[in-house]
């Protein structure tokens, strides 16, 4: 009996002296986006359970902010990448995985998105690690649809928590870009005025310019969407 009691005491002492595992990631679901190029950008939703990567959902969007339908996609290498890539992050327990050679752009975008999602999980575990409001990079945002069916997309570039550039496009109902030469109203000048106002203010929304109420309203929505994607 005494031996059993002594053994229990030894076990308790040893258990108290062992280091307690503390994950660098807080449990939860974290979303993040890659930088946006002219043709596409990537999205990741990362689920952390018990301090580990339990699951990853990946998506890819076109340069006009339409989600790609992989069942209708003709490039087999990219299909294989999207269907198997999420498992790589779970197996590695990291954003550091090998890219798919024939889908380099998509692979790198998903890696960046997962990396950013994991940083959010790390900050959730230790808020002192948050040193900025936004990720550096270029992020795509879009507006609602206008009554005539088009919508606005913007690429917002951020460096050291400051907006440094904005690029615009107006997307027609058939998902083609508007040619400014075919547009009577001076849309280019309004875009320049809007970009200057946002860069000076450092955020959106900005005040509506007389004569460009609809465009400014839609750009404000698009820029705020881009900033949400950039937010840490």
DORORO-650443 format. One line per field, with one value per residue (C-alpha): residue number from 1; x, y negated, z negated. Coordinates in steps of 0.001 Angstrom, whole numbers. Example, Ala and Ser with C-alpha at 12.3 -4.5 7.8 and 13.67 -1.06 7.14 Angstrom:
<rs>
nr: c(1,2);
px: c(12300,13670);
py: c(4500,1060);
pz: c(-7800,-7140);
</rs>
This chain:
<rs>
nr: c(1,2,3,4,5,6,7,8,9,10,11,12,13,14,15,16,17,18,19,20,21,22,23,24,25,26,27,28,29,30,31,32,33,34,35,36,37,38,39,40,41,42,43,44,45,46,47,48,49,50,51,52,53,54,55,56,57,58,59,60,61,62,63,64,65,66,67,68,69,70,71,72,73,74,75,76,77,78,79,80,81,82,83,84,85,86,87,88,89,90,91,92,93,94,95,96,97,98,99,100,101,102,103,104,105,106,107,108,109,110,111,112,113,114,115,116,117,118,119,120,121,122,123,124,125,126,127,128,129,130,131,132,133,134,135,136,137,138,139,140,141,142,143,144,145,146,147,148,149,150,151,152,153,154,155,156,157,158,159,160,161,162,163,164,165,166,167,168,169,170,171,172,173,174,175,176,177,178,179,180,181,182,183,184,185,186,187,188,189,190,191,192,193,194,195,196,197,198,199,200,201,202,203,204,205,206,207,208,209,210,211,212,213,214,215,216,217,218,219,220,221,222,223,224,225,226,227,228,229,230,231,232);
px: c(0,2808,4572,1415,1054,4706,4303,1289,3229,6143,3749,2095,5442,6657,3440,3694,7305,6670,6348,2762,2207,855,-7,1036,-2401,-5696,-8584,-11035,-11690,-9524,-9982,-7352,-6624,-3544,-2365,-4569,-3152,-4802,-6162,-6799,-6409,-6710,-8633,-8123,-10251,-8162,-9721,-7607,-8656,-6663,-3913,-3469,-4540,-7641,-8858,-8294,-10760,-9300,-10916,-9729,-11307,-10830,-9607,-13231,-13971,-15902,-15217,-13737,-15822,-13288,-15725,-15799,-12067,-10034,-6554,-6101,-2948,-4828,-7747,-5341,-3792,-7062,-8359,-5235,-3566,-5570,-4458,-822,-1261,-2923,-159,2612,925,2375,1987,5318,4345,5607,3953,2393,4723,1984,-36,2637,517,-2397,-89,1796,-1467,-2909,339,215,-3445,-2842,241,-1837,-4646,-2151,-738,-4242,-4490,-1117,-2172,-5407,-3239,-891,-2291,1070,2292,-7,2167,16,-3585,-3185,-1032,1279,137,-2490,-6074,-9100,-12513,-15793,-18977,-22615,-24261,-25558,-29049,-27545,-25917,-22250,-20135,-16822,-13642,-10578,-7056,-5852,-2126,-1045,2419,3107,-610,-893,-2800,-253,-2206,-5662,-6463,-10017,-12104,-15791,-17132,-20033,-22813,-20905,-17821,-15856,-14061,-15418,-13421,-13131,-12966,-16549,-17812,-19051,-18783,-15195,-14862,-11068,-10980,-13433,-11282,-8209,-10083,-11386,-7970,-6380,-9091,-8690,-4894,-5000,-7559,-5922,-9201,-12728,-15421,-14633,-17056,-19103,-18063,-20844,-21707,-20217,-22493,-23081,-19437,-18085,-20633,-19661,-15932,-16344,-17960,-15235,-12357,-13850,-14166,-10492,-9489,-11474,-9473,-6222,-7076,-4989);
py: c(0,-2349,-1509,-2390,-5684,-6514,-5651,-7962,-10805,-10286,-10294,-13513,-15242,-14179,-15304,-18726,-19093,-18185,-21127,-21931,-22015,-25366,-25708,-28869,-28822,-29549,-27250,-28719,-29321,-31829,-33247,-34973,-35967,-36074,-39094,-39758,-39759,-40949,-37455,-35766,-35566,-32772,-32237,-29917,-28999,-27265,-25404,-25048,-22406,-21441,-23753,-21960,-22452,-20258,-21300,-23731,-24926,-26542,-28647,-30672,-33732,-35368,-38907,-40050,-38434,-35397,-32108,-29503,-26401,-23596,-21111,-23311,-24073,-22638,-22707,-19310,-20329,-23075,-20729,-18280,-21105,-22353,-18865,-17718,-20884,-21383,-17988,-19066,-21812,-19439,-16858,-19455,-21378,-24415,-26725,-25464,-22891,-22063,-23837,-22053,-22688,-23180,-25385,-27647,-30783,-29035,-27097,-30201,-32065,-29333,-29118,-32880,-32740,-29869,-31632,-34741,-32705,-30988,-34354,-35405,-32220,-32981,-36523,-35186,-33080,-35973,-39442,-41063,-39672,-41981,-44836,-46237,-46555,-45258,-42809,-44357,-43520,-44128,-43084,-42912,-44185,-44489,-46513,-45606,-45610,-48833,-49006,-48509,-45254,-46232,-46274,-47826,-46043,-47647,-46539,-48264,-48184,-48560,-49117,-49657,-50188,-52888,-52723,-53475,-52787,-51929,-50366,-50228,-48211,-48284,-44817,-44368,-41761,-39406,-39751,-41760,-44987,-48380,-50218,-53817,-54982,-53797,-55662,-59234,-60345,-61200,-58084,-58200,-61644,-60537,-57501,-59695,-62024,-59097,-57416,-60673,-61077,-57521,-57673,-61019,-59758,-56352,-54474,-54407,-55607,-59071,-61895,-61601,-63845,-65814,-64319,-60925,-59761,-56249,-55579,-56907,-54863,-51665,-52369,-52953,-49519,-47883,-49509,-48593,-44996,-45006,-46444,-43716,-41108,-42853,-43170,-41126);
pz: c(0,-924,2345,4342,2500,3130,6827,7137,5522,7944,10946,9759,9250,12693,14375,12753,13844,17506,19926,20924,24696,25852,29516,31296,32980,31265,32118,34594,38276,40132,43624,45739,49310,51492,53425,56441,59933,63117,63830,60486,56715,54152,50909,47925,44920,42248,39319,36167,33624,30539,31731,35057,38675,38919,42345,45198,47837,50958,53668,56613,58227,61595,62151,62377,58979,60167,58395,60709,61338,61419,62942,66046,66054,68936,67376,65677,63763,61923,61234,59608,57599,56122,55297,53471,52271,49083,47753,48075,45482,43023,43479,43137,40302,42029,45014,46304,48928,52407,55322,58274,61212,63805,61465,60006,59750,58071,55729,54612,54077,51869,49903,49287,48270,45815,44459,43751,42176,39866,38864,37847,35765,34195,33326,31830,29507,28734,29596,28868,32199,34139,35386,38201,39349,42889,44795,47365,50882,53535,52775,55036,54030,55857,55616,55925,59361,60875,62342,65806,64718,64461,61305,60262,59237,57676,56892,53713,52983,49348,47896,44192,43496,46164,49442,52142,55347,56679,60040,61409,63836,64734,65518,67909,67460,69788,67507,70059,69165,70193,72839,71635,75249,75684,72622,73009,69386,68236,66086,66125,64512,61824,61079,60655,58292,56285,56019,54824,52163,50831,50776,48942,46395,46093,46112,47502,47744,49030,49775,52947,55840,57483,60840,59962,57147,58474,59346,56041,54073,55881,55573,51839,51502,53599,51699,48335,49572,50577,47196,45414,47334,46415,42725,40269);
</rs>
